[in-house]
Amino acid sequence: MEKRVMTDSKRRRGLMVASAVLGGVMVLAGCSGDGDSGKGDGGKSAQDQVDQAAAKEVSKARIAIEPKNGSKNGSINNSKVSVVDGTLTEVKMVTSEGKPVEGKIAADGKSWTPAKPLKRSTSYKVTATAKDDKGLTVHENGSFTTVSPGNSFIGTFTPEDGSTVGVGMPVSINFNKPIKDRKAVQSGITVTSTGGQEIVGHWFNSQRLDFRPEQYWKEGSTVTLKLALDGVEGAPGVTGVQQKTVTFKVGRNQVSTVDAKSKQMVIQRNGKTIRTIPISAGAAATPTYNGQMVISEKFKETRMNGATVGFGGEYDIPDVPHAMRLSTSGTFIHGNYWGSDSVFGGQNTSHGCVGLNDKKGANDPNQPGAWFYDNSLIGDVVIVKNSKDETIKPDNGLNGWNMDWAAWKQGSAL
């Protein structure tokens, strides 16, 4: 009896040990698992290996799109897709209507730019793909809307890019909205000349800024206008959109002087008189302005209607030959076929213009009006003296030369 009890006790102790061992195995199995539970090499789980493999497959290339995704006032000039640690393989830009935007990937594959400035108030979508040095690709998408006309300003400038002009031609910029921060806007504009002249800007009003040197441009020089106005705030909530470089060449130095008293015009080129032409200036009741005037437009033929310049129905000539504008208010130097030959050099008969003898149809190159037209450039200077009228205002046309240098510089915002 006693022996059996001891035997049972040993059995119970053996079962307890076995239970503890099995329990340990079960705990061990429950914590670390076996081959069937996903254990891999190095003690890392299958999921860790998948994550690491995926990480190794990610391209190093990083794409950036400008303007930023979601922008509402994006630049129309500085749109760009670029990449670091890789090269671009494909870029597509389309408008919200799906119209593709022409553009080109640079030769080094590092950037893509549109072929021309984007349109204002337009939404664009961009998709781009790049690859790294291992051939692994990455994709990027973006969308933005460009600045609206209501929130932007532009400047219309003269002279035109690539033109050749006379020595009196100022750089004149007219903004389509009033500029409140003149300093900021003028700081975004530079005008330089190969002639080495000091060039200063002058604000005539909140929408017009002209640049000129103290004296006429040096003949043969090249003038460069740079507009860096993109993003410049000209007024609260109104930014510039232009980013442009313009160059023009100054031709020979031609200055013509009209003497309203003697009724003669002397044309000088590079300081030498090349011709004297008899003229007919403004009549006593409608004299011609005195002062330095710059030819701003040329028309082989044009209509002149007195009603447009405050003279009612006193004249309406549909085919005035060889007309060149000297003022915004309507002063021209032009051919005259309706006056008798004796008028030119003998009598002032016009409504303020300077008339030269000419033929109807503007096809006779031997007429004084035709010769002067053919031998004049936009930007040439015509000086009128000894007229009984006042000196023309500097802002009436491109005629800032009628303001002395000190006063001109006072009109600069810088």
Phi, psi and omega in degrees: 000312179293320180298320181293324180295318179296323179296315178298324180295317178299321181296319181295319179295322179296319178295322180295318178296314179300318179298319180296318180296313178298320178299319178297318178298318180295319178295317180297315179296322182291333182272320188249340178073179177231191184302329182284345184263011173104010181288135181240193180294143176072012178077012181264143181288162178299324180294320177300318180294322177296316180298318181293321179297319179295320180297322180293339183268356181282132180293143176283342183296141179230124184259138175236137180242130175238138357298163182298152178303129179090357180300142181252344180232050184294150178292143176272349184253330190255022176294135185198146171242128182226165181217145172241150181057038178177186177227146178285138177248334179201136174223131176232131174235132179224155174284173180296340177271359178092007180283124183289149177254124180290137179199179185213138173280134181298160184301328180274358177074009185270345183206161175225136177225150176296155181290335180209166181304148178285169178273150177284157179054041182231138178266137182232149174238139183233133170235133184222146178229139178220163176227154178264189185290348176263001180085005179281136186260158174218150182237150176214143179230152177200159176214148181202166177237134181282161183302145182273158175303326180292337181251019182217162176227155175227160177241127174271125188241156172220144007278178182282153178299132177082002183278163172245126188231170177283170187290346182265001187287111175281165166271117184239127182238126177246119182271146183277357175221151177299137180261121178270318180262081183294325181296316181296318181291313180296329178294336179272006182235130175232141176232125180229159181224142175291348177283353177075015182279148172288131183237129185232141176270149179224126177272117174280328176198188185289353182234004179226126179230119179248150176236139175200161171275178180294316177251172178305155176304149176285131181301142180082356181280163176244131182249137181239127175251125177243122176256111177243064188255358181298120179085356178284128182275108180275336177205160182308120179077006182236114184245156177284160180231357186269140175215096193208148174239130183235136175233145173217158183251142176267126181278210179291161182270101178241121178231125181248133183246120178263123175257105184293338179281312180277346179061043177229150174238126179256123180258122178243136178236123184052038175087357181246138179288125180251343177189151172237129185236130174291142184227171170231115182266194183293142178294170183303322182280340182224066185291162178276143175302145166277165172115181181269120181237144184249133176293119183251340178212153177228134178225125177298322172215146177205160177271138174236118183240119182302334182295334183281347181235023172087015180253019177059225181257031184293331176202152175205097185250116188281347188219054177294124184275150170048058184263134179228125186284137177244344180209159176292328185282357173117012176280127178231159162247124192208166173286153181223114180256350184268345178270152178289159182301330184290341181296320187283115186090354184238335186204139175268118189231357189275176176266026178123347178276171173252118184257143176236145181300137185202178180241148176298136180099345175057034183243010179255102185291349182275354180281147179304320180298318179292318180299313182295321178299313182292336183255016180242147175248151166301130184103351174292152183259134172239118180257129176250132178225163177062025171270158181272007177266174178282173174284137183299144179291144183301331182264005177271086189094199181264054194244038179294349178294346178276007175248134181290162189298321180297315179293323179299314183293333178293339180273006178275146177271356183253000000 
